[in-house]
Amino acid sequence: MSLALVMAAAEAAPPPEARAEIAALIEALAGSGCRFQRNGSWYDGERARTHLQRKYEYLLRKDLVDTAEQFIERAASASSLSGRAYRVSCQGREQEAGPWFRARLQQLRARAAAP
């Protein structure tokens, strides 16, 4: 690969803070004990992690994600195939995945900003 291509790829990558936030969001779901629904089927956190990581990697290859908000909107909220909203169920409380991930992102940022 030429140096120009390597540099272009490096410039297209999300900033380190965004990559860290996205990784933390994926891990938050995987380690939460919550279930994740896509296209009508429920999955455990590990299967959800694998699915979301694949979607994230696809978006990276297409240069379609630069922020955690874009990750939530473009990968973690709805099925790219069916358009159906993903859902998260934690301790019997079910909700759409988009708001669940946005709440986790707010928590991550609040912790990072705390002294």
N, C-alpha and C positions, 0 to 999 in steps of 0.2 A: 504494500500500500504506500502510496506517495505521501510525503510529508504534508502536502496541501490537503489531501483527503483526511489524514489524521487530525490536522488542525481544525478542519471544518467540522469533523465529527465531535471534537472536543468542545468547539464553540456551540454546537447545536444541543449538547447535553444540558439537562436542567442544572441549575446551580447546586452546589453541595447541600445547602440548607433545604432545598426542595426535595432532593433525593433522600435526605435523612428523614424528612417529614413523611414522605410517601412510604418509605420502608417501615417507619414507626406505625403508620396507619394500618398497613397490611399485617404487621405483627400484633397490633392491638386486637384486631379481629381474631387472628389465629390463636392468641393466648387468652381470649376472653371467656371461653366456654360457651359462647353464643353459637347459634346455628345460622347459616346463611342460605337464603333461598334464591335460586335462579331458575327461571322458566318452569316454576311449579314444583321443583324438587329441592329438598333440604339437604345441606351438606355440613359436615363438621368444619371446624376452624382450619384444619390442615388442608382439606380439599379446597376450601375457600381461598386460602393463601396461594395454593398452586394456580388456581384459576385467575386470581387477580394479578399475580406476578406475571403470568403469560400475557394478560391484556396490557399490563404496564410495559412490558418489553416490546410488544407490538407497537404501542404508541411511541415509544422511544425510537424504534427503527423508522417510523414514519415522521419523526420530528413533530409530534402532535401533543406533547406534554412538557410544560416548563415549570408548572407549579403544582402544589398539592391540591389546590382547588380544581385545576384542570383534570388531575387524576381522578378526583371524586366525580366530577361531571362526566368525563369521557370513559372511565373504566369501572368505577365502583358503584354507580347508581342504577344502571339498567343494562339489560342484555343488548349487545350490538346486533344480534340476529333477530330477536323478536320484538325488541323495544320495550319489553315488560320490565317494570321496576324490580330491582333486587330488593330483598327484605332481610332483616336481621331480627332474630328472636333471642332475647336474653331473659332468663328467669321468668318465662311465660309472657313477657312483654314483647310484642311484635311491632316493628315499624319499618318504614322504607329505609333502605341502606344509605341513601344520600344524606338525609338528616343525621343518621347515626354517625357516619364518617365526619360530617362537618362538626358535630359536637366533640368528637375525639380530637379533631384538629385544633379546636379552640382550647381544649384542655392541654394538649401538647404545648401550644404556644404560651398559654398562661404559666405553665410550669417553667418553660424556658425563660420567660421574662421575670419570674420571681427571683428575688435576691438570694 
